[in-house]
Structure formats: structure tokens, C-alpha cells
Amino acid sequence: MENTQYNGIYKNLKSIVIDMTIKGIRVRETIPATPTAERLKFASEKRMAVIFDAKMGVLDYARHFPESKNLMKFARNKSEHI
């Protein structure tokens, strides 16, 4: 993984990794897309939005990352993702 100009955003040849801590839990989400300047900026903005929602107590992780293996860690209602 290679660092980018954005905090918590890393790139590989064919993917972008968003690294963040939510409610004291470190999570990484991989976006399977070739890194471009525009996509890296989008990933940074997505990261900031998720962190902001978590701090405000309104995080809907499924809205941001619907296919994530981390959904159960942050689901408001555990039964909605079974």
C-alpha cells in the first residue's frame, strides 16, 4: 500500500483503501477501483463523512459501505443485516 496526500487513504495498483477508527475500532474498507486523483479525493471525503456521522451519533455504516464485512460492528439494529 502506498500513502497518498490524504490522511487515512492508501492506494494499490487497482484499489483504494480507507483506513479509519470508528468508536475505538480500527477498520479498513477497500474500494476496488484504479486510483485516480478524483477517486482519491472522493475516498477522503467519504472517510471524513463517516467519521463525522460517527461523532454525531448518526452513523449508518450500511449507507456508506453496503457490501462491507464490517457492517455488523456498526449496525444500529443487528437484525437488519442478517
N, C-alpha and C positions, 0 to 999 in steps of 0.2 A: 504494500500500500504506500502510496506517495502522498505527502502533505500537499495541501492547496493553500491559497491565500485566505481561505475561510476557516474559522475555528470549528473543529469537530467534523470537517468534511475531508474525506480522503478519496483518492481515485486509483483505480486499476486500469488496465487496458480497456476493459469492456464493462466496467461498473463503477458506481459511486457509493461510498459508504458514509452513512450519517452516524456519528458517534455522540451519544448524549447520556446524561444522568437524569432520570426521572424518579422522583420520590426516593432518592437514595439508591436506585438500581441503575447500573450501567447497562445500556442497550445499544446495539448496533443494528441498523437497518441498511440493507443493500438494495440499491436501485439498479436493475440490470439495463444499463444504457451507457453508450460510449460517452465518456466525459467531454463536454464542451464547456466553454465559458458560460453560456446561458444556462445549461443544466446544473453546473456547479453553483451558480448564483441561486437558482431555484431550490436546490437542496439546502443551501444555507438558510434561505428564507423559511423553508419547511421546518428545519431544525428549530429556528427561533420561534416559530408559531407553536410548535409542540411544547417547547419549554415554557412559553408564556401561558398557554392553556393550562398546563400542569400547575404553575404557580398561582393561577387564578382559581384553581379548583374546578375547572370545567373541561378537563381533558377527555376527549372522545378518541381514544387511540385508534379505533377501527375506522374512523373517518379519515385519519391521516395515512394509516397503513393497513388497509383492509385484508391483505394476504399475509400479515406478519405472524411469525411463530410466537411473538411476544404479546399477542392480544390478551391472553388470559391474565397476564401480570397486571394489566391496567384496565380491564373491563369493569365498567360501572356495575353491570349486572352479569355475573358469571354465567348464567344460563343462556344469555343472548348469543354466546359464541361457541356453544357446544354442537 
